[in-house]
Amino acid sequence: MRRISIFLIAAALIAGMVGCGPSTAFCNLTIASTAGGSVTTPGEGMFTYDEGTVVDLTAEAEKGYHFVNWTGDVDDIANGEDATTTITMNDGYSITANFVKQQYDLTTSSTAGGSVTTPGEGTFPYDEGTVVNVVAEAEEGYRFVEWTGDVSTIDDVNAAATNITMNGDYKITANFEYTSMVAAGGYHTVGLKADGTVVAVGWNPYGECNVGGWTAISQVAAGRLHTVGLKSNGTVVAVGDNTYWQCDVGNWMGIVQVAAGVWHTVGLKADGIVVAAGQNDRGQCEVGDWTGIVRVAAGVWHTVGLKSDGTVVAVGNNGYGQCDVGGWMDIVQVATGVYHTVGFKANGTVVAVGDNTYGQCDIGNWTDIVQVAAGGWHIVGLKSDGTVVAVGDNREGQCDVGGWTDIVQVSANLYHTVGLKSDGTVVAVGRNYYGQCDVDGWDLY
């Protein structure tokens, strides 16, 4: 009789190991997990429960992974795709919590003039935390300018070859511009040639057109009566009116972009920090605490900075609300007039704040824009098809750009507008009292 009892007990234990049998009222639950996480409730291993018990299940992913689903004997799991769920013990079950590495998408694109060669253009999935090498290459006649978009984890937005760390879904754009460019000053016009030399026409009382000896220039900017040149080694040169020391830029280093106001000069450094020289009576040079800047613009008495996240900051005179840019988002380029500020958005639309005496801020219906420029009291927009639009003060004909075609870059200042054509020639309209529009013979290529 004793042997029979022992046998029955052993049989009951074996039945319990494999499920809920007719001779037992308890069931076994065996839990495991794949790499990348664990089951924290009730844990991992074998657990015994009374038949009919509802058991809580919780799976937790490690950093860089995410829960996918439960597999195995999942018929009585409430939801096999929820990390937190329940299972009703109607039998003996074996289940597994499955995890995979967290992945994010990197979407790359480029403006005209180049392409993203590494990893290419399109959408690419990467495991969380992956450091991805991105490389942009310019076509002939163009140069790489910067990366824009979701650039918070890009090592250097100003480097054509850099890295981005995948901590989220990111969309980035490689921006290119022509090697040659034009810049409209107050009463003069400056042209940067493809070989790095510079030409200028117009009023020259302070020597602002004395740029004939400049070489290895990669960008030019023109103020009211001074001209600034950024050299390929990151240093800066300037000529012209220096009444407020706006040309005292000889000690600047590591500069990647310059802007010229009426009486001040602004320089953007590779690390996103901004420097300024010149008149500061309205606080227009108080940019020392700015960080994460990717583009700068200088007005008469105000300075604007575009941040890497597409937001904008401004300092200086705000008498017309020209510094009220705190709510702007998704901006990829900024420009400044005398008392107004313009922002070009990634979707090709434009925003503007400030003085609207001449309707210069009436750009709400503009679309398909690829670049903007701001004159004294007018705004100019370059469209993707090479045509140009303009609004605002037209007393000197500075907005008469309706017939322009094949334009690749525009610039504007007080009373004139300049356009660079794809063949390297230049057109200009507006006030020409000092010959600032006499650019018909220029070939910047």
C-alpha positions as CSV (number, residue, x, y, z in Angstrom):
1,M,0.0,0.0,0.0
2,R,2.9,2.4,0.8
3,R,4.5,1.7,-2.6
4,I,1.3,2.5,-4.4
5,S,1.0,5.9,-2.5
6,I,4.6,6.8,-3.4
7,F,3.9,5.9,-7.0
8,L,0.8,8.0,-7.2
9,I,2.6,11.0,-5.7
10,A,5.5,10.7,-8.1
11,A,3.1,10.4,-11.0
12,A,1.3,13.6,-9.8
13,L,4.6,15.5,-9.6
14,I,5.6,14.4,-13.2
15,A,2.1,15.4,-14.4
16,G,2.6,18.8,-12.8
17,M,5.9,19.3,-14.6
18,V,4.3,19.0,-18.0
19,G,0.9,20.6,-17.3
20,C,-2.3,20.4,-15.5
21,G,-3.4,16.8,-15.5
22,P,-6.5,15.1,-14.2
23,S,-4.8,14.2,-10.9
24,T,-3.3,17.6,-10.2
25,A,-4.6,21.2,-9.8
26,F,-1.3,23.0,-10.3
27,C,0.6,24.0,-13.5
28,N,4.1,24.9,-14.3
29,L,5.1,28.1,-16.2
30,T,8.6,28.2,-17.7
31,I,9.9,31.7,-18.7
32,A,12.9,32.7,-20.7
33,S,14.1,35.7,-22.8
34,T,16.3,36.4,-25.7
35,A,19.4,38.7,-25.5
36,G,18.6,42.4,-25.0
37,G,16.2,42.2,-22.0
38,S,14.7,40.0,-19.3
39,V,11.4,39.1,-17.7
40,T,11.2,40.9,-14.4
41,T,7.8,39.7,-13.3
42,P,7.6,37.0,-12.2
43,G,11.2,36.4,-13.2
44,E,12.8,33.7,-15.4
45,G,12.8,30.0,-14.7
46,M,10.0,27.6,-13.7
47,F,7.1,28.7,-11.5
48,T,4.2,26.6,-10.3
49,Y,0.7,28.1,-10.0
50,D,-2.8,26.8,-9.2
51,E,-4.9,26.0,-12.3
52,G,-6.8,29.1,-13.4
53,T,-4.3,31.6,-11.8
54,V,-3.9,34.9,-13.8
55,V,-0.2,35.6,-13.8
56,D,1.3,39.1,-14.4
57,L,4.1,39.2,-17.0
58,T,6.5,42.1,-17.4
59,A,9.4,42.1,-19.9
60,E,12.0,45.0,-19.7
61,A,14.4,45.8,-22.5
62,E,18.0,46.8,-22.0
63,K,19.4,50.1,-23.3
64,G,19.5,49.9,-27.1
65,Y,16.9,47.2,-27.4
66,H,13.1,47.0,-27.5
67,F,10.6,44.3,-26.7
68,V,9.0,42.6,-29.7
69,N,6.6,39.9,-28.5
70,W,6.0,36.7,-26.4
71,T,6.4,33.4,-28.2
72,G,5.9,29.8,-27.3
73,D,2.7,28.6,-25.5
74,V,0.9,31.9,-25.9
75,D,-2.7,30.9,-26.4
76,D,-3.7,32.1,-23.0
77,I,-1.6,35.3,-23.0
78,A,-3.8,38.4,-23.0
79,N,-1.7,40.2,-25.6
80,G,1.4,38.6,-27.0
81,E,2.8,41.9,-28.3
82,D,2.6,43.8,-25.0
83,A,5.7,43.9,-22.7
84,T,3.3,44.1,-19.7
85,T,0.5,41.5,-20.0
86,T,-1.0,38.4,-18.2
87,I,-1.3,34.7,-18.8
88,T,-4.0,32.4,-17.5
89,M,-2.7,29.1,-16.2
90,N,-5.0,26.5,-17.9
91,D,-2.1,24.2,-18.6
92,G,1.7,23.9,-18.4
93,Y,3.3,26.6,-20.5
94,S,6.7,27.6,-21.7
95,I,7.1,31.2,-23.1
96,T,9.9,33.4,-24.2
97,A,10.1,37.2,-24.2
98,N,11.8,38.4,-27.4
99,F,13.9,41.5,-27.8
100,V,15.7,43.1,-30.8
101,K,18.1,46.1,-31.0
102,Q,16.4,49.5,-31.2
103,Q,16.7,50.9,-34.6
104,Y,16.2,54.4,-36.0
105,D,16.0,55.8,-39.5
106,L,18.5,58.3,-41.0
107,T,17.1,60.1,-44.0
108,T,19.6,62.1,-46.1
109,S,19.1,64.5,-48.9
110,S,20.9,67.4,-50.6
111,T,20.4,70.7,-52.2
112,A,21.4,71.4,-55.8
113,G,25.2,71.3,-56.3
114,G,26.2,68.1,-54.7
115,S,25.1,64.9,-53.0
116,V,25.5,62.7,-50.0
117,T,27.8,59.9,-51.1
118,T,28.1,58.1,-47.7
119,P,25.8,56.4,-46.8
120,G,24.0,57.7,-49.9
121,E,20.6,59.5,-50.2
122,G,17.4,58.0,-48.9
123,T,16.4,56.3,-45.6
124,F,18.7,54.0,-43.8
125,P,18.0,52.0,-40.6
126,Y,20.7,51.8,-37.8
127,D,20.9,50.3,-34.4
128,E,20.5,52.9,-31.6
129,G,23.8,54.5,-30.6
130,T,25.5,53.7,-34.0
131,V,27.9,56.3,-35.1
132,V,27.3,56.8,-38.8
133,N,29.8,58.4,-41.1
134,V,28.2,60.9,-43.5
135,V,30.0,62.4,-46.4
136,A,28.8,65.1,-48.8
137,E,30.6,65.9,-52.1
138,A,30.1,69.0,-54.1
139,E,29.8,69.1,-57.9
140,E,32.1,71.3,-60.0
141,G,31.5,74.9,-59.4
142,Y,29.9,74.3,-56.0
143,R,31.1,74.0,-52.4
144,F,29.6,72.3,-49.4
145,V,28.2,74.8,-46.8
146,E,26.6,72.9,-43.9
147,W,24.3,70.2,-42.7
148,T,20.8,71.2,-41.7
149,G,17.8,69.4,-40.2
150,D,18.1,67.1,-37.2
151,V,21.7,67.9,-36.6
152,S,21.9,67.8,-32.7
153,T,24.2,64.7,-32.7
154,I,26.3,65.6,-35.8
155,D,29.9,66.1,-34.7
156,D,30.5,69.1,-37.0
157,V,27.7,70.6,-39.1
158,N,30.2,72.6,-41.1
159,A,32.3,69.6,-42.2
160,A,31.5,67.8,-45.4
161,A,32.8,64.5,-43.8
162,T,31.6,64.0,-40.3
163,N,29.6,61.6,-38.0
164,I,26.1,61.5,-36.6
165,T,25.1,59.4,-33.6
166,M,21.8,57.6,-34.0
167,N,19.7,58.3,-30.9
168,G,16.5,58.9,-32.8
169,D,14.9,59.2,-36.3
170,Y,16.8,61.9,-38.1
171,K,16.5,63.8,-41.3
172,I,19.5,65.8,-42.5
173,T,20.3,67.8,-45.6
174,A,23.7,68.6,-47.2
175,N,23.6,72.2,-48.4
176,F,25.8,73.4,-51.3
177,E,26.3,76.8,-52.9
178,Y,28.2,78.1,-55.9
179,T,31.9,78.7,-55.4
180,S,31.3,82.1,-56.9
181,M,29.0,84.6,-55.2
182,V,27.8,88.2,-55.2
183,A,27.3,90.5,-52.2
184,A,25.5,93.8,-52.4
185,G,26.8,96.6,-50.1
186,G,25.2,99.9,-49.3
187,Y,26.6,101.6,-52.4
188,H,28.9,99.0,-53.9
189,T,28.8,95.4,-55.2
190,V,31.3,92.7,-54.6
191,G,31.9,89.5,-56.6
192,L,33.8,86.4,-55.6
193,K,35.4,84.6,-58.4
194,A,35.8,80.8,-58.7
195,D,39.6,81.2,-58.3
196,G,39.2,82.9,-54.9
197,T,39.9,86.4,-56.1
198,V,37.4,89.3,-55.6
199,V,36.1,92.2,-57.8
200,A,34.1,95.2,-56.7
201,V,32.3,98.2,-58.3
202,G,30.6,101.2,-56.9
203,W,31.3,104.0,-54.4
204,N,34.8,103.8,-52.9
205,P,35.4,106.7,-50.5
206,Y,36.7,104.4,-47.7
207,G,38.5,101.9,-50.0
208,E,35.6,99.4,-49.7
209,C,36.3,98.4,-53.3
210,N,40.0,97.9,-52.8
211,V,39.9,94.1,-52.9
212,G,42.0,93.5,-56.0
213,G,44.8,91.9,-54.0
214,W,42.7,89.4,-52.1
215,T,43.3,85.7,-52.8
216,A,42.1,82.4,-51.4
217,I,38.7,83.9,-50.4
218,S,35.8,81.5,-49.8
219,Q,33.1,84.0,-49.0
220,V,32.4,87.7,-49.1
221,A,30.0,90.1,-47.3
222,A,29.4,93.7,-47.9
223,G,28.2,96.3,-45.4
224,R,27.2,99.9,-46.0
225,L,30.7,101.1,-46.6
226,H,33.0,98.1,-45.9
227,T,33.7,94.7,-47.4
228,V,34.6,91.5,-45.6
229,G,36.3,88.4,-47.0
230,L,36.6,85.0,-45.4
231,K,39.7,83.2,-46.4
232,S,39.9,79.4,-46.9
233,N,42.1,79.1,-43.8
234,G,39.4,80.5,-41.5
235,T,40.9,84.0,-41.1
236,V,39.1,87.2,-42.2
237,V,40.1,90.3,-44.0
238,A,38.2,93.6,-44.3
239,V,38.5,97.0,-46.0
240,G,36.6,100.2,-46.0
241,D,35.0,102.4,-43.3
242,N,36.4,101.5,-39.9
243,T,34.9,104.3,-37.8
244,Y,33.5,101.8,-35.3
245,W,36.3,99.3,-35.7
246,Q,34.1,97.1,-37.9
247,C,37.1,96.1,-39.9
248,D,39.2,95.0,-36.9
249,V,38.9,91.3,-37.7
250,G,42.5,90.5,-38.3
251,N,42.8,88.3,-35.3
252,W,39.8,86.2,-36.0
253,M,40.5,82.5,-36.6
254,G,38.4,79.4,-37.2
255,I,35.7,81.4,-38.9
256,V,33.3,79.6,-41.3
257,Q,30.9,82.4,-42.3
258,V,30.9,86.2,-42.1
259,A,28.1,88.8,-42.3
260,A,28.4,92.6,-42.6
261,G,26.0,95.1,-41.1
262,V,26.0,98.8,-41.6
263,W,28.6,99.5,-39.0
264,H,29.4,96.1,-37.5
265,T,30.8,92.7,-38.7
266,V,29.8,89.3,-37.5
267,G,31.8,86.0,-37.7
268,L,30.6,82.5,-37.1
269,K,33.2,80.0,-35.8
270,A,33.3,76.3,-36.6
271,D,32.2,75.4,-33.1
272,G,29.0,77.4,-33.3
273,I,30.2,80.4,-31.4
274,V,29.8,83.9,-32.8
275,V,32.1,86.9,-32.6
276,A,31.4,90.5,-33.6
277,A,33.2,93.8,-34.0
278,G,32.0,97.3,-34.6
279,Q,29.2,99.6,-33.4
280,N,27.4,98.2,-30.4
281,D,25.2,101.1,-29.3
282,R,22.0,98.9,-29.6
283,G,23.6,95.7,-28.3
284,Q,24.0,94.3,-31.9
285,C,27.4,92.9,-31.0
286,E,26.3,91.1,-27.8
287,V,26.5,87.6,-29.2
288,G,29.1,86.2,-26.8
289,D,26.7,83.8,-25.2
290,W,25.3,82.3,-28.4
291,T,26.0,78.6,-29.0
292,G,25.0,76.1,-31.6
293,I,24.8,78.7,-34.3
294,V,25.0,77.6,-38.0
295,R,24.3,80.9,-39.9
296,V,24.5,84.6,-39.0
297,A,23.1,87.8,-40.6
298,A,23.7,91.4,-39.7
299,G,21.3,94.3,-40.1
300,V,21.7,98.0,-39.4
301,W,21.4,97.7,-35.6
302,H,20.6,94.1,-35.1
303,T,22.2,90.7,-35.5
304,V,20.4,87.3,-36.1
305,G,21.7,83.8,-35.6
306,L,20.2,80.6,-36.9
307,K,20.7,77.6,-34.5
308,S,21.3,74.0,-35.5
309,D,17.8,73.0,-34.4
310,G,16.2,75.4,-36.9
311,T,15.3,78.1,-34.3
312,V,16.5,81.7,-34.4
313,V,18.0,84.2,-31.9
314,A,18.5,87.9,-32.3
315,V,20.0,90.9,-30.5
316,G,20.0,94.6,-31.0
317,N,17.5,97.3,-31.9
318,N,13.9,95.9,-31.8
319,G,12.0,99.1,-32.5
320,Y,10.0,97.5,-35.3
321,G,9.9,93.9,-33.9
322,Q,12.7,92.8,-36.1
323,C,14.1,90.7,-33.3
324,D,10.8,88.9,-32.5
325,V,12.0,85.6,-33.9
326,G,11.7,83.5,-30.8
327,G,8.8,81.4,-32.2
328,W,10.4,80.6,-35.5
329,M,11.1,76.9,-36.3
330,D,12.4,74.8,-39.2
331,I,14.5,77.8,-40.5
332,V,17.4,77.0,-42.8
333,Q,18.6,80.5,-43.7
334,V,18.2,84.1,-42.3
335,A,18.6,87.5,-43.8
336,T,18.3,91.0,-42.4
337,G,17.2,94.4,-43.8
338,V,17.4,97.8,-42.1
339,Y,14.5,97.1,-39.8
340,H,13.2,93.7,-40.8
341,T,14.3,90.0,-40.5
342,V,13.6,87.2,-43.0
343,G,13.6,83.5,-42.4
344,F,13.6,80.8,-45.2
345,K,12.1,77.5,-44.1
346,A,13.0,74.0,-45.2
347,N,9.7,73.6,-47.0
348,G,10.4,76.5,-49.3
349,T,8.2,79.1,-47.6
350,V,9.3,82.3,-46.0
351,V,8.6,84.2,-42.8
352,A,9.4,87.8,-41.9
353,V,9.0,90.3,-39.0
354,G,9.7,93.9,-38.5
355,D,9.0,97.1,-40.5
356,N,6.5,96.6,-43.2
357,T,6.1,100.2,-44.4
358,Y,6.6,99.2,-48.0
359,G,5.0,95.7,-47.8
360,Q,8.5,94.2,-47.5
361,C,7.2,91.5,-45.1
362,D,4.3,90.5,-47.3
363,I,5.8,87.2,-48.3
364,G,3.3,84.8,-46.7
365,N,2.3,83.4,-50.1
366,W,5.8,82.6,-51.4
367,T,6.5,79.0,-52.1
368,D,9.3,77.0,-53.8
369,I,11.9,79.4,-52.5
370,V,15.6,78.2,-52.2
371,Q,17.3,81.4,-51.0
372,V,16.3,84.8,-49.6
373,A,18.0,88.2,-49.4
374,A,17.0,91.3,-47.7
375,G,17.7,94.9,-48.9
376,G,17.1,98.1,-47.1
377,W,13.3,97.9,-47.3
378,H,12.7,95.0,-49.7
379,I,13.0,91.2,-49.7
380,V,14.2,89.1,-52.6
381,G,13.4,85.4,-53.1
382,L,15.2,82.9,-55.4
383,K,12.9,80.2,-56.7
384,S,14.0,76.6,-57.5
385,D,13.4,77.3,-61.3
386,G,16.0,80.1,-61.3
387,T,13.5,82.9,-61.4
388,V,13.3,85.7,-58.8
389,V,10.5,87.4,-56.8
390,A,10.7,90.6,-54.8
391,V,8.4,92.7,-52.6
392,G,8.9,96.1,-50.8
393,D,10.4,99.4,-51.6
394,N,10.8,99.8,-55.4
395,R,11.5,103.5,-55.7
396,E,14.8,102.8,-57.3
397,G,13.6,99.7,-59.3
398,Q,15.3,97.4,-56.9
399,C,12.4,94.9,-57.1
400,D,12.3,94.8,-60.9
401,V,13.5,91.2,-61.1
402,G,10.5,89.7,-62.8
403,G,12.4,89.0,-66.0
404,W,15.4,87.4,-64.4
405,T,16.0,83.7,-65.3
406,D,18.7,81.1,-64.6
407,I,19.7,82.8,-61.3
408,V,21.6,80.7,-58.7
409,Q,22.2,83.3,-56.0
410,V,20.8,86.7,-55.0
411,S,22.0,89.5,-52.8
412,A,20.4,92.8,-51.8
413,N,21.3,95.9,-49.8
414,L,19.9,99.4,-49.4
415,Y,18.6,100.3,-52.8
416,H,19.8,97.6,-55.2
417,T,19.6,93.9,-56.0
418,V,22.2,91.6,-57.5
419,G,21.8,88.2,-59.1
420,L,24.4,85.6,-60.1
421,K,23.6,83.5,-63.1
422,S,24.5,79.9,-63.7
423,D,27.0,80.8,-66.4
424,G,28.9,83.1,-63.9
425,T,27.6,86.4,-65.3
426,V,25.9,88.9,-63.0
427,V,22.8,91.1,-63.3
428,A,21.7,94.0,-61.1
429,V,18.8,96.4,-60.7
430,G,18.2,99.5,-58.6
431,R,20.1,102.6,-57.7
432,N,23.2,103.1,-59.7
433,Y,24.4,106.5,-58.7
434,Y,27.9,105.2,-57.9
435,G,28.1,102.4,-60.6
436,Q,27.2,99.7,-58.1
437,C,25.0,98.0,-60.7
438,D,27.7,98.1,-63.5
439,V,28.3,94.4,-63.4
440,D,27.4,93.5,-67.0
441,G,31.0,92.6,-67.9
442,W,31.6,90.3,-64.9
443,D,32.3,86.6,-65.4
444,L,32.9,85.1,-61.9
445,Y,33.7,81.7,-63.3
